[in-house]
Every structure is written in structure tokens, then in C-alpha cells.
Amino acid sequence: MTDTRPVIWWIRRDLRLRDNPALSAAVATGAPVIPLYIHDPLDEALGAAPKFRLGLGLARFATTLKGVGSRLILRRGDALEVLEQVLSETGAARVIWSRAYDPQAISRDTQIKERLKALDIEAKSTGGHLLFEPWTVATKAGGAFKVYTPFWKAVRDRSVAPLSDRPASLRAPAAWPQSAELETFAMDAAMHRGADIVAQHCRVGEDLALDQLDLFLEERAATYKTDRDFPARAATSELSENLAWGEISPHRLWHRGLAAQDAGTPGAEHFLKEVVWREFAYHLMFQSPGILTRNWRPEWDAFAWDETGGQALSRWQKGQTGYDFVDAAMRELYVTGKMHNRARMITASFLTKHLMLHWKLGLNWFADCLVDWDPAANALGWQWVAGSGPDAAPFFRIFNPDGQRDKFDPKGSYVRQWLAEGQAAPPQTALDFFAAAPQSWGLSASANRCEPMIGLKEGRERALLAYENRKSAQ
Ligand SMILES: Cc1cc2nc3c(=O)[nH]c(=O)nc-3n(C[C@H](O)[C@H](O)[C@H](O)COP(=O)(O)OP(=O)(O)OC[C@H]3O[C@@H](n4cnc5c(N)ncnc54)[C@H](O)[C@@H]3O)c2cc1C
């Protein structure tokens, strides 16, 4: 006989109905399903833009759930306490969720699983956020991968869970538990003047994510490999924000990418490889959680990075370094909550090498500003550029931001899109930066362009000297 006691589907980073193993497992019980989001201390601690974007995603997902006869129940508080309350209010017998892989979430979830089991409640966690569970990929010697290419070779031919369609409807419980109002979580509170501007650049929800994947495969995949490094070209999938909040599954990108590859689309394999960089980032974070907070290569602890930041950090954050490519990128970040991958590399290199500021300062700023913030990809990206990470770019390869501008933005389109100063009729995107920036920054579009904060040769030589000193100290 079917159990009529409801099942709680604890929603975290899986705001989707398709390809969702946690939801499928909940539906498979045959019991009424209670979709529950808990605004717990881990989500309270998110940076301004990720928290804001999560709020947009939750609002959209509440509407999506109505479309299948269900509801999104919202609660705030310690996750275990809330789960216990909702279990007792509803008489639910099971809790199912999709796994997270960062150390704080793992510790929370492990504790919750133990406690629920002790209460005789079935607690089940599923995959769904990743193509391959991090512990299932190992070197021939049984260890963790530290280099991307062997990781790619180890996974590229593995089978990936098939796609599943959205359920036609979700069985509702006889009585719904109470829900908080999303507005009471004030998830936009730290955005100040930027909220409405950033929102215009967000692509929120499963339906739009699926449309975007179609668009990418139809119009961009063929030239992805050659065009993906040019920030003014619409060449990449722009799906990172949807992947971050689980509005689309990596499985869908994988299967559709494989189909495109089989159909002879030139850029498809390269796209699959990028999707696997995300997997590699999670593999590393799971195997070495310290990658989030400290140098992955301990020899970098001896490097003379400035951890205080001060004026130099502030100028970098505000897009006031005096270098066009760096400033355009920092303003793109502030206005859209996103930044092109090439620009992420250049801004990170400028911070960690020319300015010799610690990568953690940059990582934290990105964690505050990115709507696609992902703990694993952000940490790997920063440590890769800084030279302190696994499979990292050598430190002595220092990007020249002007050279990069000439190579990857030869017509200056990207720079014009984001830098208003000096333009007779700046585009709205460039002006929006001044509308979004806090008034306390004291910036004006009609001001003169600032002078470079450090000479490129001087910054490069200082960084290389510090690098030599670090090596000789060992
Ligand atoms: C310093 C730095 C910080 C970064 N921080 C983040 C972050 O917080 N969140 C984030 O999603 N990505 C981050 N990246 C990786 C990358 O810049 C973005 O994933 C990419 O720009 C997203 O654009 P897209 O969706 O159009 O990517 P596409 O080129 O279309 O790639 C498809 C997907 O593959 C994955 N991917 C692509 N490149 C990478 C990469 N280098 N590392 C890991 N996954 C990748 C992403 O999920 C992406 O959506 C960072 C990179 C650097 C250098």
C-alpha cells in the first residue's frame, strides 16, 4: 500500500523539475510531496549578488511549482530545527535532497542525516548537481586527480545519467504547512542601488535556461572554440548562473553537447571539456576542501602577497585601475553580476600579480558580486590564475592587460560597452555602472579617466622579483 505520509523535498541548489534525481525519488514514493526551501545560516552568509540571485530563482520556482499543482514552502532558521518542525507539523516520513559538496554543507547535511535517522525518519541524498560524484573518479592508483587533462580522459567516455522530463503534476498533501513570505528574507538587502540593474541581466528559471541551451547549440556552438575568448562576441552558453542554482542540469548540457558532437558541430567537444572543468573544480574541492581558503600549494604561503588590500583593492573593485580591459571587466561584473571568462582571468592576474594582492581578496569580491558564484569554480579559477593551485598557470606568465585588450578586443567594443569616460554618447551599459555603484564611491561618468595605478613594467618586475624570492627562500 502506498504510504500517504508526505515526503519533504528539501530544495537547495536544484531549482528545476527536469533531470532532478531528488524530485524523481520523492515522486517515486507515491506520497504527497512538500517542496521546502530553508533560508538557513549558510544561505544567510551568501554574498550580496548570489543571495539576490537565489531570491530571484526561488520566486520563479514558486511559480513553476504552481504549474504542477504544488507549492514552494519557505522557512527560515537552522536547517535541522526547521526540518524537525515541518516533519512534526506534517507527519512526513521522509526527507530527500540533492547533495552539495562544499565542506560546510557536507558537515550540516551529515549531522542532519544522522539526527533524522535517529528519529526514524528516512533521509536520502541524491546526485544531480554534478555529472560524476567526486568520489567515483580516481586515478589508476586510486587517488584524486590533480591535473585536468587526465581527469578529462578518465571521464569523457563514462556514461551519464539519462535525462528525465518534468512530472505532469506533483501530489499535494491534504494540508499545506505554513510558508514564510520570500520578501521577509530580504535577499536583496545587500545589493543597495544595484538590484534592479543586475536583475535586468539575469536569466532566471528553468524554461529560460533551456531556451538558452537551444540558442547556444543552434547559433554559437559551431564557433565556440574560436570565439569564446572574445568578450564582445556572444559566443559562450552563458549558462553558468543557471547551473549554479540548479535551474538546468549539467546532464542536459552533456547529452545535448554529445549529440551536437555526433552531428559534427565543430565546437561541441570544446564545450563538453568546459563543462568538465566544472566537474574538475568539484572533484578538487571535495578531495581538498582547503582549496577554498588557503594556497593549494603550500610553498605559496611564503609569497609576499598583501592580504590587507587597502586603496589598491578598492581601485580594482571600483573599476578604477586605469587599465581599460581590467576596468571594463570590473564594471561588467558590478552591472551584470557576471564577467566573461577571459576577463576573469585578466582581472585576477592583475590583482594577484601587478598589484600583488592575495587571491583571497579577489575571490571574496567575486563571491560578493557574481550571480553565478560557485564555490568550487571560483576557488579553482583564482588559484589557477594566481599560480598557487592545482594544474595552475605558471606565475611568471603574467597577462599584459593592454596586450590582452588588443588581442581579444581588437575593435574596442567590449571596452566601449563598459567604460563611459571619454565617450560623447556612452552606451547605457557603461552608464548603468554609475547608477549601480554605491554613492559613497563618489564616481561620475563625466569625470576624467583615471591614470594607471601602476606601470605595467614596474608591476611585472615587482611580481617576478617576489616570485624569485619565494623560490630562493625554499
Ligand atoms: C578567477 C575566476 C573565477 C571564476 N569564478 C566562477 C564562479 O564563481 N562560477 C562559475 O560558474 N564559474 C567561474 N569561473 C569559470 C568561468 O569563468 C565561468 O564558468 C564562465 O565564464 C561562465 O560563462 P558561460 O556559462 O558562458 O561558460 P561556457 O563557456 O559556455 O561554459 C559552459 C559551462 O562550463 C563551465 N565552465 C566553463 N569554464 C569553466 C572554468 N574555467 N572553470 C569551471 N567551470 C567552467 C561553467 O559551468 C559554464 O557555464 C571562474 C573563472 C575564473 C578565472
The ligand as an ORCA input file, in Angstrom:
! r2SCAN-3c Opt
* xyz 0 1
  C      39.044     33.890    -11.345
  C      37.887     33.053    -11.873
  C      36.728     32.916    -11.113
  C      35.650     32.140    -11.599
  N      34.518     32.028    -10.825
  C      33.482     31.278    -11.269
  C      32.287     31.147    -10.489
  O      32.177     31.663     -9.366
  N      31.255     30.442    -11.025
  C      31.352     29.813    -12.254
  O      30.382     29.167    -12.690
  N      32.476     29.887    -12.981
  C      33.532     30.613    -12.545
  N      34.661     30.723    -13.316
  C      34.754     29.937    -14.567
  C      34.246     30.622    -15.853
  O      34.756     31.917    -15.952
  C      32.720     30.678    -15.951
  O      32.191     29.397    -15.689
  C      32.279     31.098    -17.355
  O      32.739     32.401    -17.627
  C      30.768     31.070    -17.434
  O      30.330     31.509    -18.692
  P      29.475     30.545    -19.614
  O      28.362     29.931    -18.849
  O      29.115     31.306    -20.841
  O      30.537     29.409    -19.947
  P      30.715     28.419    -21.192
  O      31.985     28.791    -21.872
  O      29.503     28.365    -22.022
  O      30.972     27.018    -20.484
  C      29.895     26.144    -20.121
  C      29.949     25.841    -18.645
  O      31.172     25.166    -18.333
  C      31.606     25.552    -17.022
  N      32.909     26.208    -17.125
  C      33.411     26.893    -18.173
  N      34.670     27.327    -17.889
  C      34.933     26.916    -16.629
  C      36.067     27.052    -15.769
  N      37.179     27.693    -16.156
  N      36.002     26.526    -14.530
  C      34.900     25.856    -14.103
  N      33.801     25.693    -14.889
  C      33.822     26.215    -16.127
  C      30.581     26.542    -16.490
  O      29.664     25.840    -15.704
  C      29.944     27.078    -17.765
  O      28.640     27.585    -17.574
  C      35.757     31.483    -12.854
  C      36.931     31.634    -13.606
  C      37.980     32.409    -13.130
  C      39.226     32.549    -13.963
*
